[in-house]
């Protein structure tokens, strides 16, 4: 359903492939003319499943090893396509002793292929997202290209813009009661129809985290038991979770309630991802 959401919201003529990355790469290597060929892409971005590396995944899962191996496909894609630049995003848990071998493998192979590498953990609230989400970011560039710089923070102390809070992100929705998961959750704000203002039908639990209205949110979760609203009475809706991820208010999510929360929680916060993309665009000579 993530691909359906992307197709429904895209504003440019971008082709969306809805298949496993391994299958996509195999078809390109085989020379399928419907797929990008070696030397065509200027940039490759890779955001593999992160649950296997996450501190929040305390119980593990049957697909963790499979998901972690998606990280290794990044190297195969770079080797095949030979892009000018590449970027990689995952949870900071990738530097933990149990998983750092994956990051070491990626960096070592990129260096062996004569790519320059830069790695840093960034915090989304430093870039204007109302969320303290931490993400490991890797930039790579061929030796004949400039290596993108890590984006400088735009929000925080030292004369930067104020950090955005949960209240900043959600205040426009405070007067609108969320609907049940059986509806589209449509509401009218100004002259715009806004969708996905829906919540689970279950009651909150004692160990749920409650948002603090004058602080950024904790990391938004990819599950249908989200954080509790700062009013303390209910869970945040899909739309509110999306606002804390800085999605445009008109961005509509498709699929079941669980799938919608997963799409929101699995995304990179919009302002952080924009800052990363801008760093790449600068070295590729694209408008920013």
Secondary structure, 3 states (H helix, E strand, C coil): CHHHHHHHHCCCCCCCCCCCHHHHHHHHHCCCCCCCCCCCCCEEEECCCCHHHCCCCCCCCCCHHHHHHHHHHHHHHHHHHCCCEEEEEECHHHHCCCCHHHHHHHHHHHHHCCEEEEEEEEEHHHHCCCECCEEEEEEEEECCCCCCCCCCCCECCCCCECCCCHHHHHHHHCCCCCECCCCCCCEEECCEEECCCECCCCCCCCCCCECCCCCCECCCCCCCCCCECCCCCCECCHHHHHHHCCCCCCCCCCCCHHHHHHHHHHCCCHHHHHHHHHHHHHHHCCCC
